[in-house]
Amino acid sequence: MPDTAATAEAAVALLAAPAGQGLGDTLRIVLLVSLVGGVLLAWFLLRGYRADETGGTDDTGGADGGADRNTERDANA
């Protein structure tokens, strides 16, 4: 039969050990999520400023590479 006293002492030692060292894991997760969110936000905001590299096949139909992109909006103002 196994030694139950040694098993009980090991269980008590494990239960008496601290569960963690505070908020270290939580703060790591928050920091990681914040960094990933910042990268995704920067990508989302900066993708609208990307130069048109298609050579004039934008939605205005002009062959000048989109130079008259705001003329319709300005005319409606």
N, C-alpha and C positions, 0 to 999 in steps of 0.2 A: 504494500500500500504506500502511496506517495506521502511524503512528509507534509502534512497540512499546516504545521506551524511555520515552516519556511515559506509556503505559498501565501499564508495569511500575512506574514511580515512583508513580503514583496508587494502584496496588494495594498497594504497600509502605506508603504513607502511611495508607491505610485500615486495614491490618492492624496498624499500630503505634499507632493511636488507641485510647484506653481504651474498654473495652466498656461501662462504666457508671460510675456514681459511688457504688458501694457498694450498700447495702440500701434505698435510697430507694423504689424501686418496690415492693419486697416489703412494706415497712412501710406504704406507702399502701394496699396491698391488704388487709393484716391489719387496719388501722384501719377501712377501709370495711366489711369483713365483720363486724367487731366491732360497729360502730354499727348495721348492719342487723339483726344478731342480737339486740342489745339492744332495739331497737324491736319486733321480733317477739316476744321474750320478754315485754316489758311488755304488749303487746296481748293475748297469750295469758293472762297472769295476771290482767289487769284485766277481761277480758271476763266472768269469772265473777261479778264484783261489780256488774255492770250492773243497774240497777233494772228491775223487771218493768213494762213499759209497755203490756201487752196488756189490762189491765183485768180480771184474774181468770181468765184462761184458761190457767193453768199446769197442771202435771201433778197437782196435788192435787185439782183439781176444785172448789175452794172459790171463792166469789164475793167473798171479802174481799181479793183481790189477793195471796194467798200468805202471809198473816200466820200461818197454822197450818202452815207448811211443815215445821217440825221436830218436830211432835207425834208422827208415826209413828216417827221415829228415837229420840226420847226414850222412847217407850213400850217399845221393844225393848231399851233399855240396861239 
